[in-house]
Amino acid sequence: MDANAVHGAVAPGFEAVQDAFVENYRSRGELGAACCAYLRGEKVVDLWGGVRERSTGEPWDEGTMALVHSATKGMAGLAVALAHSRGLFDFNERVSAYWPEFGQEGKERTTVRQLLSHQAGLYALDVKLDRALVAEPDRLAVVLARQRPAWEPGTRQAYHGITLGFYEGELLRRVDPRHRTLGQFFQDEIAGPLEAEFYIRLPAEVPDARLAPLERPASMAAMLVALPLPLALAAVNPRSRFRRCLEGSELPEEEPERVYARNLEIPAGGGVGTARGMARAYGEFATGGKVLGLRGETLRELAAPAVPPARGFRDACLKVEVQFSLGFMKPDPANPFAHPGAFGSPGTGGSFGFADPEAEIGWGYVPNRMGVHLQDPREVALRTALYRAAGVPDPYTGAHV
C-alpha cells in the first residue's frame, strides 16, 4: 500500500507510527483500519486508510466505524467506573445490596469486584441467548439472577465473554437514578460529553455506508495454529467452557441486509465505533478525568493491581494466565501492553483500546480484517512505535527510550 493511501495526521515526532501503519498494509495483511492516540490530553495520532469493504473497493474514511467485539468490554467498563465515581456503588459491596434478586443460587456473597473481574463463576447461562431476550432487560434480569454459578464465587477466574456485559448492565440499571441501560448511560455520560463516536447500542439511523464489514480469517486452521494449544483445543470442542462463554457473540452481526445489528445492546461484545472515539474516552481516564469529573478514588482503583481469586489468574475458559480487574484487562508479564497501572480490553480480530495513566496515553485501534493472534502483530507494531515516539518509559522494559 502506498503511503498516499493513508490519511489523517500525526504530531511532529510521531511519524514512526504512520510508518508502522503503512507497513501493516505492506507486510501484515491489513485491509482497512484506523488508529488514534491521545498523549497528555492532546491528539498526537489520528490515522485511517485502506478499504472499508473489499467487495466494493470503497475506502475506509475518517468516519468509518467497525464492530470491535470484546474491546467493547473496556468501553462498558468506563461507564461502570463513572457510575462508581459518582458514588452509585462500592466495588467491595455485595451485588445483592443493589440488586436483591441476584442473591440466590449461591451468589449471596458475591461482590461487585468479583463480578466485574470474571470471578463470579457466571461465564455462561443455562438459558439460550437470542435477540428477543436481549431486547427485554427486565426478562433478561430474571434469567441472570436465577443463574447458578459454576463454582463458589471468588475461587476461580473464568472469562465472562458475553455475560459480563449483561450483569454490568443490570447492576447499572439498579443504581442509576434514571435506571438507564448501560448503552444509554455510556452515550449520555461519556460519548456525548467527550464527542467520542462509539456506540454500545448502534442506532438504526447509522447508515451501512459508514460501517466496515468484518473479514474473517481465510481458515479456522490459521487461527488455531496461532493460539496456545490448550486454547486451540478448547476452541474446537463445542462443549468447552471457552465455547460456552462466547454463546451469543454472533448476535451483533446477525441482521439480514444490514452490516451490523441495530438497537441491540451487548455490552461485552457488540460495540461499534471509531478508533478515535475509543482513544478519546481512554485518554480522558488516563489524564484525570476533568471533563467527566472523575474522582481520584475511582482512578486509583482502576490503576491498582488486579486482585486474584483464590486459585490464581489461570483462566478456566481461556486456558492461559490473564489478569482482569473491574471490567478491564490489566497488563501482565505475558502481555505487557502498557505500564502496570493501565487498563483496557482487546477484541477478537485485533481491535484494542486502553488507558495508560503513567504515560497519560489513551489508545484505540480498529481493523476490519480479523487477525488470528491473541496479541495482534499489527496493533503491537503501532503501539510500540507510539511509546517510542512519546518518549515515556518503555512499558516492556521499564527503560527510557
C-alpha positions in Angstrom: 0.0 0.0 0.0 1.3 3.4 -0.9 1.7 6.0 1.8 -0.6 8.3 -0.2 -3.5 5.9 0.6 -3.1 6.6 4.3 -5.0 9.6 5.6 -5.1 11.6 8.8 -2.2 13.2 10.7 0.4 12.7 13.3 2.0 15.3 15.6 5.7 16.1 14.9 7.9 13.3 16.3 5.2 10.6 15.8 6.0 9.9 12.1 7.2 6.4 13.1 3.6 5.5 14.0 2.5 6.4 10.5 5.4 4.4 9.1 4.2 1.4 11.1 0.6 2.0 9.9 1.7 1.9 6.3 3.9 -1.2 6.9 0.8 -3.0 8.2 -0.7 -2.9 4.7 2.6 -3.8 3.0 3.6 -6.8 5.1 1.0 -7.6 7.8 -2.1 -8.1 5.7 -4.1 -5.1 6.7 -7.3 -4.4 4.7 -8.8 -1.3 6.3 -8.1 0.2 9.7 -7.7 3.2 11.9 -5.6 4.1 14.9 -5.6 7.0 17.3 -3.7 8.1 20.3 -4.0 10.9 22.9 -1.0 11.9 24.9 -1.4 14.1 27.9 -4.8 15.2 26.6 -3.7 16.1 23.1 -4.4 14.0 20.0 -1.0 13.0 18.6 -2.0 10.2 16.2 -5.2 10.0 14.0 -4.7 7.7 11.0 -7.0 5.8 8.8 -6.7 4.0 5.4 -7.2 1.0 3.2 -10.5 -0.5 2.1 -13.8 -0.3 4.1 -15.4 -3.1 2.1 -13.5 -5.4 -0.1 -16.4 -6.3 -2.4 -16.9 -2.7 -3.5 -13.4 -1.4 -3.0 -14.8 1.6 -1.1 -12.2 3.3 1.0 -12.1 3.5 4.8 -12.7 7.2 5.5 -12.4 9.4 8.5 -15.8 8.4 10.0 -15.8 4.7 9.2 -16.8 2.5 12.2 -16.4 -1.2 12.8 -17.5 -3.8 15.3 -14.8 -4.3 17.9 -16.0 -7.4 19.7 -14.6 -7.7 23.2 -12.9 -4.3 23.0 -16.4 -3.2 23.9 -15.8 -4.5 27.4 -13.4 -1.7 28.1 -15.8 1.0 27.0 -18.5 -0.6 29.1 -16.0 -0.7 32.0 -15.6 3.0 31.6 -19.3 3.5 32.1 -19.3 1.3 35.2 -16.3 3.2 36.5 -18.0 6.5 36.0 -21.0 5.3 38.0 -18.6 4.3 40.8 -17.0 7.7 40.6 -20.5 9.3 41.2 -20.9 7.2 44.3 -23.6 4.9 43.0 -22.0 1.7 44.3 -19.0 0.3 46.1 -16.7 -2.2 44.4 -16.4 -4.2 47.7 -20.1 -4.4 48.4 -22.2 -7.4 47.7 -24.0 -7.2 44.3 -27.3 -8.2 46.1 -27.1 -5.0 48.1 -28.0 -3.2 44.9 -29.8 -6.0 43.1 -31.6 -8.1 45.7 -32.8 -10.8 43.3 -29.2 -11.5 42.4 -28.6 -13.0 45.8 -29.8 -16.5 45.1 -28.4 -19.9 43.9 -25.1 -19.4 45.8 -24.5 -15.8 44.8 -25.5 -14.2 48.0 -21.9 -13.1 49.0 -20.6 -12.3 45.5 -19.1 -8.8 45.5 -19.2 -6.3 42.7 -15.4 -6.6 42.4 -15.6 -10.3 41.9 -18.4 -10.0 39.3 -16.5 -7.3 37.3 -13.3 -9.3 37.5 -14.6 -12.6 35.9 -14.6 -14.3 39.3 -18.3 -14.9 39.9 -18.5 -18.3 38.1 -21.2 -16.9 35.7 -19.3 -17.3 32.4 -22.3 -18.9 30.7 -26.1 -19.1 31.0 -28.3 -22.1 31.1 -30.9 -20.2 29.0 -30.1 -19.6 25.3 -29.4 -16.0 24.5 -31.3 -14.7 21.5 -32.3 -11.2 20.2 -35.7 -11.3 21.8 -34.3 -12.0 25.3 -31.5 -9.4 24.9 -34.1 -6.8 23.8 -36.1 -7.2 27.1 -33.9 -6.1 30.0 -36.5 -7.0 32.6 -36.8 -10.5 31.4 -33.1 -10.9 30.9 -32.5 -9.7 34.5 -34.6 -12.6 35.8 -32.5 -15.1 33.8 -29.3 -13.5 35.1 -30.4 -13.5 38.7 -31.5 -17.2 38.6 -28.2 -18.4 37.1 -26.3 -20.7 39.4 -22.5 -20.1 39.4 -20.3 -22.9 38.1 -18.3 -22.7 41.4 -18.1 -20.7 44.5 -17.6 -17.0 43.5 -14.2 -15.8 44.3 -12.4 -19.1 44.0 -11.6 -19.2 40.3 -11.4 -17.0 37.2 -13.3 -17.7 34.0 -13.7 -15.3 31.2 -17.3 -14.0 31.2 -17.1 -13.5 27.4 -20.7 -12.3 26.8 -22.4 -12.5 30.2 -20.2 -9.8 31.9 -21.8 -7.0 30.0 -25.3 -8.1 30.8 -24.5 -8.4 34.5 -22.8 -4.9 34.4 -25.8 -3.5 32.6 -28.4 -4.7 35.1 -26.2 -3.6 38.1 -26.0 -0.1 36.4 -29.8 0.0 35.8 -30.3 -0.7 39.5 -28.0 2.0 40.8 -28.6 4.7 38.2 -31.3 7.2 39.4 -32.7 7.2 35.9 -32.5 3.4 35.5 -30.8 3.7 32.1 -29.3 0.8 30.2 -25.5 0.7 30.1 -25.5 1.7 26.5 -27.7 4.7 27.1 -25.7 5.7 30.2 -22.5 5.5 28.1 -23.9 7.7 25.4 -25.3 10.3 27.8 -22.4 10.5 30.2 -19.3 9.6 28.2 -19.7 9.6 24.4 -21.8 12.7 24.4 -19.6 14.9 26.7 -16.4 13.7 25.0 -17.7 13.8 21.5 -16.4 10.2 21.2 -18.1 8.3 18.4 -18.6 4.9 19.8 -21.9 3.0 20.4 -22.6 0.1 22.7 -26.1 0.1 21.1 -25.8 1.0 17.4 -28.7 3.3 16.4 -30.9 2.5 13.5 -30.1 5.8 11.7 -26.4 5.0 11.2 -26.1 4.0 7.5 -24.3 0.9 6.3 -22.0 3.2 4.3 -20.3 4.2 7.5 -19.7 0.7 8.6 -16.9 -1.7 7.7 -17.9 -5.3 7.4 -15.6 -7.7 9.1 -13.5 -10.1 7.0 -12.9 -13.3 8.8 -9.7 -15.4 8.6 -9.4 -17.5 5.5 -9.4 -20.7 7.5 -10.1 -21.9 11.0 -6.8 -23.7 10.8 -4.8 -20.5 10.6 -6.5 -19.2 13.8 -6.0 -22.5 15.7 -2.2 -22.6 14.8 -1.8 -19.1 16.2 -3.4 -19.9 19.5 -1.8 -21.6 22.6 -2.5 -25.3 22.3 -4.9 -25.6 25.3 -7.0 -22.7 24.0 -6.9 -24.2 20.4 -8.3 -27.5 21.8 -11.0 -25.6 23.7 -11.9 -23.7 20.6 -12.7 -26.9 18.6 -14.6 -28.5 21.4 -18.3 -27.4 21.2 -18.9 -28.3 24.9 -15.8 -26.5 26.3 -16.1 -23.6 28.7 -14.5 -21.4 26.1 -17.2 -22.1 23.5 -19.9 -21.7 26.2 -18.6 -18.4 27.4 -19.0 -16.9 23.8 -22.5 -18.1 23.2 -24.4 -15.0 21.9 -21.3 -13.4 20.4 -22.7 -13.8 16.9 -25.8 -11.6 17.6 -24.3 -8.2 16.7 -23.6 -9.5 13.1 -26.9 -11.3 12.7 -29.2 -8.8 10.8 -30.3 -9.5 7.3 -29.4 -6.9 4.7 -27.6 -4.7 7.3 -23.9 -4.7 8.1 -24.5 -4.9 11.9 -27.5 -5.3 14.1 -29.2 -2.1 15.2 -30.6 -1.2 18.6 -29.2 -4.4 20.2 -27.2 -3.9 23.4 -24.5 -6.4 24.1 -22.0 -4.5 26.3 -19.4 -7.3 26.4 -19.0 -7.6 22.6 -21.4 -5.6 20.4 -19.7 -2.1 20.4 -19.3 -0.3 17.1 -17.2 2.8 16.8 -14.1 4.6 15.7 -10.5 4.3 17.0 -10.7 8.0 17.6 -13.7 7.6 19.9 -12.0 4.8 21.9 -8.8 6.8 22.3 -10.7 9.9 23.3 -12.6 8.1 26.1 -9.5 6.3 27.3 -7.5 9.5 27.1 -9.9 11.2 29.5 -9.5 8.4 32.1 -5.7 8.4 31.6 -5.3 12.1 32.4 -7.5 12.6 35.5 -11.0 12.8 34.0 -11.6 16.5 34.4 -14.3 16.7 31.7 -16.2 13.9 33.3 -15.5 14.9 36.9 -13.9 11.6 37.8 -12.9 11.1 41.5 -9.3 10.2 42.3 -10.5 7.2 44.3 -12.0 5.6 41.2 -8.9 6.2 39.1 -6.7 4.7 41.8 -8.9 1.6 41.9 -8.6 1.2 38.1 -4.9 1.6 38.2 -4.4 -0.8 41.1 -3.1 -4.3 40.6 -5.7 -6.9 39.9 -6.9 -8.9 42.9 -6.6 -12.6 42.1 -9.2 -15.3 43.0 -8.2 -17.9 45.5 -6.9 -20.2 42.8 -5.0 -17.6 40.8 -5.2 -15.9 37.4 -5.2 -19.0 35.2 -8.4 -18.6 33.4 -10.8 -21.6 33.2 -12.1 -20.6 29.8 -9.1 -19.1 28.1 -6.6 -21.7 29.4 -3.9 -19.0 30.0 -2.8 -16.7 32.7 -4.5 -13.4 32.3 -5.4 -10.6 34.8 -8.8 -9.0 34.9 -9.9 -6.2 37.2 -13.1 -4.1 37.4 -14.2 -4.8 33.9 -10.8 -4.5 32.2 -7.8 -6.5 31.2 -4.6 -5.5 33.0 -1.0 -5.7 31.7 0.9 -8.8 33.0 4.3 -10.4 32.2 2.8 -12.4 29.3 1.1 -9.4 27.8 2.8 -6.1 29.0 0.8 -3.9 26.6 1.3 -0.8 28.8 2.5 0.2 32.2 1.2 -1.8 35.2 -1.5 0.8 36.1 -3.0 0.6 32.6 -6.5 -0.9 31.9 -8.3 -1.7 28.7 -9.6 -4.5 26.6 -8.7 -6.3 23.3 -11.2 -7.7 20.9 -11.3 -10.8 18.8 -9.8 -9.9 15.5 -7.3 -7.3 16.7 -9.2 -4.2 18.0 -7.7 -2.8 21.2 -8.1 0.2 23.4 -6.7 1.1 26.7 -5.7 3.9 29.1 -2.2 4.2 30.5 -2.3 6.7 33.4 1.5 6.6 33.9 2.2 7.6 30.3 -1.0 9.6 30.1 -1.9 7.8 26.9 -5.3 6.9 25.5 -5.2 4.4 22.6 -7.5 2.9 20.1 -7.0 0.6 17.1 -9.8 -0.8 14.9 -9.3 -3.0 11.8 -11.9 -4.8 9.6 -9.7 -7.8 8.6 -9.8 -10.0 11.6 -6.4 -11.3 12.8 -5.7 -14.6 14.4 -3.3 -13.8 17.2 -4.1 -13.1 20.9 -1.6 -10.2 20.6 -2.2 -8.9 17.1 1.1 -8.0 15.3 -0.5 -5.0 13.5 -1.6 -3.4 16.8 1.7 -4.3 18.6 3.7 -2.6 15.8 1.7 0.6 16.1 1.7 0.7 19.9 5.5 0.0 20.1 6.1 3.0 17.7 3.8 5.2 19.7 5.6 4.6 23.0 9.0 5.2 21.5 7.8 8.4 19.9 6.1 9.6 23.1 9.5 9.4 25.0 7.9 7.8 28.0 9.4 4.8 29.9 9.0 1.7 27.8 6.3 -0.5 29.2 8.1 -3.6 28.1 11.5 -2.9 29.7 10.9 0.0 32.1 13.8 1.8 30.4 13.5 5.3 28.8 13.7 5.2 25.0 
